[in-house]
């Protein structure tokens, strides 16, 4: 019972994580700011804003990358036993 009273007393004085969450204004404000920032980030991602938001929401970027990878695969297949200078030319022509 004494341990419980000690824990409650510590929490009431702002000690420990629970005490900080319940009684420390600075910690509460930091949590509010963090929650707000996470909400804003989530809204931007869901709205397709920024690079990451576009990657998540826009299928055309995926298709473009997939097409580029297919071109690179064809270029690599076309290299065969070509020398290094010819290989650069084959890759450049295949990609553009």
C-alpha positions in Angstrom: 0.0 0.0 0.0 2.9 2.3 0.8 4.4 1.7 -2.6 1.1 2.7 -4.3 0.9 5.9 -2.3 4.5 6.7 -3.2 3.7 6.1 -6.9 0.7 8.3 -6.8 2.7 11.0 -4.9 5.4 10.9 -7.6 2.8 11.2 -10.4 1.2 14.1 -8.7 4.5 15.9 -8.5 5.1 15.3 -12.2 7.7 12.6 -11.8 8.0 9.8 -14.4 6.4 9.6 -17.8 2.8 9.5 -16.5 3.5 12.5 -14.2 4.8 14.4 -17.1 1.9 13.6 -19.3 -0.6 14.6 -16.7 1.0 17.6 -15.0 3.7 19.1 -17.1 2.5 21.9 -19.4 5.6 21.8 -21.6 5.2 18.1 -22.3 1.5 18.5 -23.0 2.2 21.3 -25.5 4.9 19.2 -27.2 2.5 16.3 -27.6 -0.1 18.6 -29.0 2.3 20.1 -31.5 3.5 16.6 -32.5 0.0 15.4 -33.0 -0.9 18.5 -35.1 2.2 18.0 -37.3 1.3 14.3 -37.8 -2.2 15.2 -38.8 -0.9 17.9 -41.3 1.6 15.4 -42.7 -1.2 12.8 -43.1 -3.5 15.2 -44.8 -0.7 16.2 -47.3 0.2 12.6 -48.0 -3.5 11.7 -48.6 -3.9 14.8 -50.8 -1.0 13.8 -53.0 1.1 16.8 -52.0 4.9 16.6 -52.1 7.1 13.9 -53.5 6.1 11.2 -51.1 2.4 12.1 -51.4 2.6 11.8 -55.2 4.4 8.5 -55.0 1.7 7.2 -52.8 -1.3 8.5 -54.7 -0.2 8.8 -58.3 -0.1 5.6 -60.3 1.5 7.3 -63.3 4.8 7.6 -61.5 4.8 3.9 -60.9 4.0 3.2 -64.5 6.8 5.6 -65.6 9.4 3.9 -63.4 8.1 0.5 -64.6 8.6 1.5 -68.2 12.0 2.8 -67.5 13.0 -0.4 -65.9 11.8 -2.4 -68.9 13.9 -0.1 -71.2 16.9 -0.7 -69.0 16.3 -4.5 -69.1 16.1 -4.4 -72.9 19.3 -2.2 -73.0 21.1 -4.7 -70.8 19.9 -7.6 -72.9 21.1 -5.8 -76.1 24.6 -5.3 -74.7 25.6 -9.0 -75.2 29.3 -9.1 -75.8 29.6 -5.5 -76.9 32.6 -3.5 -75.7 32.3 -0.7 -73.0 32.0 2.2 -75.5 29.4 0.4 -77.6 27.6 -0.5 -74.3 27.2 3.1 -73.3 25.8 3.9 -76.8 23.3 1.1 -76.6 22.1 2.1 -73.2 21.8 5.7 -74.1 19.8 4.9 -77.3 17.5 2.5 -75.5 16.7 5.0 -72.7 16.0 8.0 -74.9 
